[in-house]
Amino acid sequence: MTIEIIYQDKYIVAVNKPQALLSVPGLGPDNQDCMISRLLDIIPQARVVHRLDCYTSGIMLFAIGIEIQRALSRLFHDRKIQKQYIAVVRQWFDENEGVIKLPMRCDIENRPRQMIDYEHGKSAVTCWQVLQRENNAVRLLLKPETGRTHQLRVHCAAVGFPIIGDSLYGDDDGNETRMLLHADKLLFTHPATGKEMHLFADCEF
């Protein structure tokens, strides 16, 4: 099983995670194959600092060693790592850019679904920009300012335009072989070297 490594030094490694691959092991013997397990085979000191949904492809950043894991985790927690995603929906607003602010929480009775909840939800903010419009598809650049579980999928669905191929939030008509959501870029300051990092993962759709 090949791993597409985008960037590697002695502190961090970034990979392009394929769609339909877990970030970390799931429950049961059938859900042990995942990105971190594959990476540990070649970099035994690799450590998880964030996750992508199973059906989201794109850039994942890993620490090498526990000290860098703590440093990167702090950057994610403090929102000092900018994340960009590409998504495709069937329709969208007439405007070309904007912000979605809809608080979210776990739908406890329907895990792993998340839901909008104005009373008990946590703040969730997504900036968006239209990249291209076609007859039956709109290509979006999504920049989450918060990191809630399924945030981009829930926000798109909540405003009436679910991501194409997203079976969990209501737009899977069987014509797509995958969900059209890809983690495109990570922008951050390297915790060990201080270098400004601009990491990019090619989108396959």
ZAMARGU-4260 file (C-alpha; in steps of 0.2 Angstrom, whole numbers, plus 5000, padded with zeros to 4 digits):
<rodrens>
0) 5000/5000/5000 | 5009/5016/4994 | 5008/5032/5004 | 5009/5049/4994 | 5020/5059/5005
5) 5018/5078/5002 | 5032/5084/5014 | 5043/5076/5027 | 5057/5082/5038 | 5063/5075/5055
10) 5049/5084/5064 | 5033/5082/5053 | 5026/5072/5039 | 5011/5077/5028 | 5002/5064/5017
15) 4988/5064/5004 | 4975/5053/5012 | 4964/5043/5000 | 4945/5044/5001 | 4937/5029/5009
20) 4952/5027/5021 | 4950/5030/5040 | 4962/5042/5048 | 4964/5031/5064 | 4958/5013/5068
25) 4939/5011/5071 | 4930/4998/5081 | 4932/4980/5076 | 4944/4970/5066 | 4938/4976/5049
30) 4942/4994/5053 | 4960/4993/5058 | 4967/4998/5041 | 4969/5017/5042 | 4981/5031/5038
35) 4991/5031/5054 | 4993/5012/5053 | 5000/5013/5036 | 5012/5027/5040 | 5018/5019/5056
40) 5025/5005/5045 | 5037/5017/5038 | 5039/5030/5051 | 5037/5022/5068 | 5037/5038/5078
45) 5023/5046/5068 | 5009/5053/5079 | 4991/5059/5075 | 4987/5077/5078 | 4971/5079/5068
50) 4959/5069/5057 | 4949/5069/5041 | 4933/5060/5038 | 4934/5043/5031 | 4927/5049/5014
55) 4936/5065/5013 | 4952/5064/5004 | 4967/5076/5005 | 4981/5083/5016 | 4984/5076/5033
60) 4998/5082/5045 | 5007/5070/5057 | 5020/5074/5070 | 5036/5064/5072 | 5038/5061/5091
65) 5028/5066/5106 | 5035/5084/5108 | 5030/5089/5090 | 5013/5081/5093 | 5010/5092/5108
70) 5016/5108/5098 | 5005/5104/5083 | 4990/5100/5093 | 4992/5117/5102 | 4992/5125/5084
75) 4976/5116/5079 | 4968/5120/5096 | 4973/5138/5095 | 4967/5139/5077 | 4984/5144/5070
80) 4983/5131/5056 | 4973/5137/5041 | 4964/5123/5032 | 4957/5124/5015 | 4945/5112/5006
85) 4938/5109/4989 | 4919/5104/4988 | 4907/5102/4974 | 4888/5104/4977 | 4874/5104/4964
90) 4868/5122/4968 | 4874/5137/4979 | 4869/5155/4983 | 4870/5168/4970 | 4884/5177/4979
95) 4902/5172/4976 | 4908/5172/4994 | 4902/5172/5012 | 4902/5165/5029 | 4891/5151/5037
100) 4889/5153/5056 | 4879/5138/5063 | 4882/5131/5080 | 4884/5112/5080 | 4884/5097/5092
105) 4883/5078/5090 | 4866/5070/5086 | 4867/5059/5101 | 4853/5047/5095 | 4860/5046/5078
110) 4879/5044/5079 | 4890/5048/5070 | 4878/5062/5063 | 4881/5080/5069 | 4867/5093/5070
115) 4864/5111/5071 | 4858/5117/5088 | 4857/5135/5092 | 4854/5132/5111 | 4867/5119/5115
120) 4879/5118/5100 | 4897/5124/5099 | 4902/5139/5088 | 4905/5133/5070 | 4911/5145/5057
125) 4915/5141/5038 | 4921/5154/5026 | 4916/5150/5008 | 4921/5156/4990 | 4914/5150/4973
130) 4928/5144/4962 | 4917/5138/4947 | 4899/5137/4942 | 4893/5124/4929 | 4875/5119/4924
135) 4873/5106/4938 | 4888/5108/4949 | 4896/5122/4959 | 4915/5121/4965 | 4918/5129/4981
140) 4933/5134/4992 | 4929/5131/5010 | 4939/5138/5024 | 4934/5132/5042 | 4938/5143/5056
145) 4933/5130/5068 | 4936/5112/5068 | 4919/5103/5072 | 4916/5085/5067 | 4908/5085/5050
150) 4908/5104/5050 | 4909/5107/5031 | 4896/5093/5027 | 4884/5099/5040 | 4885/5117/5035
155) 4883/5114/5017 | 4868/5103/5020 | 4860/5115/5033 | 4860/5129/5020 | 4851/5117/5008
160) 4866/5112/4997 | 4874/5096/5003 | 4890/5090/4996 | 4888/5079/4981 | 4891/5060/4986
165) 4888/5063/5005 | 4876/5049/5009 | 4875/5054/5028 | 4868/5071/5025 | 4857/5069/5011
170) 4864/5070/4993 | 4869/5053/4987 | 4860/5048/4972 | 4871/5033/4968 | 4880/5042/4953
175) 4895/5047/4962 | 4909/5035/4967 | 4914/5046/4981 | 4910/5061/4991 | 4917/5077/4983
180) 4926/5084/4997 | 4945/5086/4998 | 4957/5094/5010 | 4967/5105/4998 | 4979/5116/5009
185) 4987/5118/5026 | 4995/5134/5030 | 5005/5136/5047 | 5021/5140/5055 | 5033/5125/5058
190) 5034/5123/5077 | 5052/5117/5076 | 5060/5128/5063 | 5048/5143/5062 | 5047/5142/5043
195) 5030/5147/5035 | 5023/5131/5028 | 5011/5130/5013 | 5007/5112/5010 | 4996/5107/4995
200) 4987/5090/4990 | 4981/5088/4972 | 4963/5086/4971 | 4957/5071/4960 | 4940/5078/4955
</rodrens>
